[in-house]
Amino acid sequence: MTTQHTPQAEGSWTIFIEILSDEFTAKTGFGVYAHITPVDIDQAYHQFQLRNTPMRLFARDYVRPYAA
């Protein structure tokens, strides 16, 4: 499976990964790749795009089950 990101979306894709990794690190002590695969990150990004929530709030909600 290949994911294509437009140049305009590349910035938000990169920011999404950074925010998700920051949230994982803050809540679990380990970054995003210690918990989920790149395919999972891609799926999470698509879930984020379908919702009308800020990135940080989405990341916080996404990480919550991993931090328990």
N, C-alpha and C positions, 0 to 999 in steps of 0.2 A: 504494500500500500504506500503510495506516495502522496504527500500532502503538498499542495502548491499554495503558496502565500503570495499575494500581490505585494508589490513594493510598498504600497500605502498601508497594508495590513501588517507588514513585517515589523514595524515599530510597536504596534499593539501586541503582537505575538511575543516579541522579546520582553516587553514590559510585563505581560501576563506570566511568563515563566519566572521572571525575577520576583514578582510579588508572590507567586505560589511558593517558590523556594524560600523566600523570606518567612512566609507564614509557617511552612513546615519546620524551618530551623527554629523559629521562636517557640513553637508549640511542642516539638519533639526532640530538638537538639541536632537533627539531621536534615539535610536538604531534600528537595523534591525527588531526586533520582534514587535516594535510599529507600523510598516508599513506593513509587509508582514508575511505570515504564514510559518511554517516550510516546507510545501509542495511547496510553492512559492520559497523558498530558494533552495530546491532540484532541481526544474526546472531551476532556474537561474544557478545553478552549472553545470547542463547538457548543458545548452546553452553556458556557458563559455568553457566547454571542446570541443565543436564543433568549436569554433572560435580560430583563431591563434592570440590572443591579450594578452597582459600582464593583470594579475589579477586586478591591480589597475585601468587600463584604462577601463576594462570591468565594474568594480564596479562603476566608475565615470559615465559612460554612462547609466548604469542600474538605478542609483539613480536619475539622472537628472529629470525625469518626476515627482518624488515625492517631489522634492525640489522647484518646480515652484509655 
